């Protein structure tokens, strides 16, 4: 009888460990500001790192508004909307075809965003493939984005660190 009780107790502990490890899907919603000191950007990263992100996450969708300040002072805003189920979403702009896909990592602790952009420059077709891995830390107050992009011309890897901005009253 003692052996049966011990085996049942051990099984419950193992099951609790398995379910505790599965975790809850992170919610990236909020306003985020780039922490340049904590980010590792190459020599060109400062050009394309968003200084601010506005993220809305609801059900199985994510909307990202990226605010980018170019070195010449010109500001740009890029908006991506994607499903979080691994299906491509068309985010094409002007004469560039852009497809964005979001899917959860196997352990659901991070979000993997893949973007494929095709465009024509000087009569030549080009493609850029970008992968971002989003992770929350410090009880959802910090966002880390591992960024990798590749094209026929070059490859680049960087890590962007953001902190959550409290809403003003």
C-alpha positions in Angstrom: 0.0 0.0 0.0 2.8 2.4 0.8 4.5 1.6 -2.5 1.2 2.4 -4.4 0.8 5.7 -2.5 4.5 6.6 -3.2 4.1 5.8 -6.9 0.9 7.9 -7.2 2.7 10.8 -5.4 5.7 10.5 -7.7 3.4 10.4 -10.8 1.6 13.6 -9.6 5.0 15.4 -9.1 6.2 14.4 -12.6 2.9 15.6 -14.1 3.0 18.9 -12.3 6.6 19.4 -13.5 5.5 18.7 -17.1 2.6 21.1 -17.0 4.5 23.8 -15.1 7.1 23.7 -17.9 4.5 24.2 -20.6 3.9 27.7 -19.5 1.5 30.4 -20.7 1.9 32.0 -24.1 3.6 35.4 -23.7 1.6 38.6 -24.3 3.7 41.2 -26.1 1.1 43.9 -26.1 2.2 47.3 -25.1 4.5 50.2 -26.0 8.2 49.4 -26.1 11.3 51.7 -26.2 14.7 50.6 -27.5 17.5 50.3 -25.0 20.5 50.9 -27.2 23.0 50.2 -24.3 21.6 46.7 -23.9 21.3 46.0 -27.6 24.0 44.5 -29.8 23.7 46.2 -33.2 26.3 46.0 -35.9 27.6 49.0 -37.7 24.4 49.2 -39.7 21.9 48.1 -37.1 21.2 51.6 -35.8 19.7 52.4 -39.2 16.9 49.9 -39.0 16.4 49.2 -35.3 13.0 50.5 -34.3 13.4 53.1 -31.6 9.8 52.4 -30.5 7.4 49.5 -30.9 3.6 49.6 -30.4 2.3 46.0 -30.2 -1.3 44.8 -30.0 -1.9 41.1 -29.4 -5.4 39.6 -29.4 -6.4 36.0 -29.8 -4.3 34.6 -32.6 -3.2 37.9 -34.2 -0.3 40.4 -33.6 0.0 43.9 -34.9 3.4 45.7 -34.7 3.9 49.3 -35.4 7.7 50.0 -35.8 9.0 53.6 -35.5 12.4 54.0 -37.2 14.6 57.1 -37.1 17.0 57.2 -40.1 20.4 58.9 -39.6 19.2 61.9 -41.7 16.5 62.5 -39.1 13.6 61.3 -41.3 11.2 59.1 -39.4 9.4 56.1 -40.9 6.7 53.8 -39.6 6.2 50.2 -40.7 3.1 48.2 -39.7 3.0 44.4 -39.8 -0.1 42.4 -39.0 0.3 38.6 -38.7 -1.5 35.5 -37.5 0.2 33.5 -34.8 -0.6 30.1 -36.4 2.3 29.8 -38.9 0.3 31.0 -41.9 1.6 33.7 -44.2 -0.1 37.1 -44.1 0.3 39.5 -47.0 1.8 42.8 -45.7 2.8 44.1 -49.2 3.5 47.8 -49.6 3.9 49.9 -52.7 5.8 47.7 -55.2 7.3 45.4 -52.6 5.7 42.0 -51.9 6.0 41.2 -48.2 4.7 38.1 -46.4 4.9 37.7 -42.6 4.4 34.6 -40.5 4.3 34.2 -36.8 4.5 30.9 -34.9 5.2 29.9 -31.3 8.4 28.0 -30.4 7.8 24.4 -29.3 7.9 25.4 -25.6 5.7 28.5 -26.3 8.2 30.7 -24.5 9.1 32.7 -27.6 7.5 33.9 -30.8 9.3 33.3 -34.2 8.4 35.9 -36.8 9.6 35.3 -40.4 9.3 38.0 -43.1 10.0 37.5 -46.8 10.2 40.7 -48.9 10.6 40.7 -52.7 11.3 43.9 -54.6 12.9 45.2 -57.8 15.9 47.6 -57.6 17.5 49.0 -60.7 15.7 46.4 -62.8 16.9 43.5 -60.7 14.6 41.3 -58.5 15.8 40.9 -54.9 14.6 39.1 -51.8 15.3 39.7 -48.2 14.4 37.0 -45.5 14.3 38.2 -41.9 13.7 36.1 -38.8 13.0 37.6 -35.4 12.7 35.7 -32.2 10.8 37.6 -29.5 11.2 36.8 -25.8 9.9 38.5 -22.7 11.9 38.8 -19.5 11.6 40.4 -16.0 7.9 39.6 -15.6 7.1 41.1 -19.0 8.9 44.4 -18.6 11.7 43.6 -21.0 11.5 42.4 -24.6 14.5 40.8 -26.4 14.4 40.4 -30.2 17.1 38.2 -31.9 17.2 39.6 -35.4 18.7 37.9 -38.4 18.4 39.0 -42.0 19.9 37.7 -45.3 19.8 38.8 -48.9 22.0 38.1 -51.9 24.2 41.1 -50.8 24.7 40.4 -47.1 23.7 38.7 -43.8 23.3 40.5 -40.5 22.5 39.3 -36.9 21.7 41.6 -34.0 19.9 41.6 -30.7 17.5 44.4 -29.8 16.6 45.0 -26.2 13.4 47.0 -25.3 11.8 48.0 -22.1 8.1 48.4 -21.6 6.9 52.0 -21.4 4.2 52.7 -18.8 1.1 54.4 -20.1 0.7 58.0 -19.2 -2.3 59.0 -17.2 
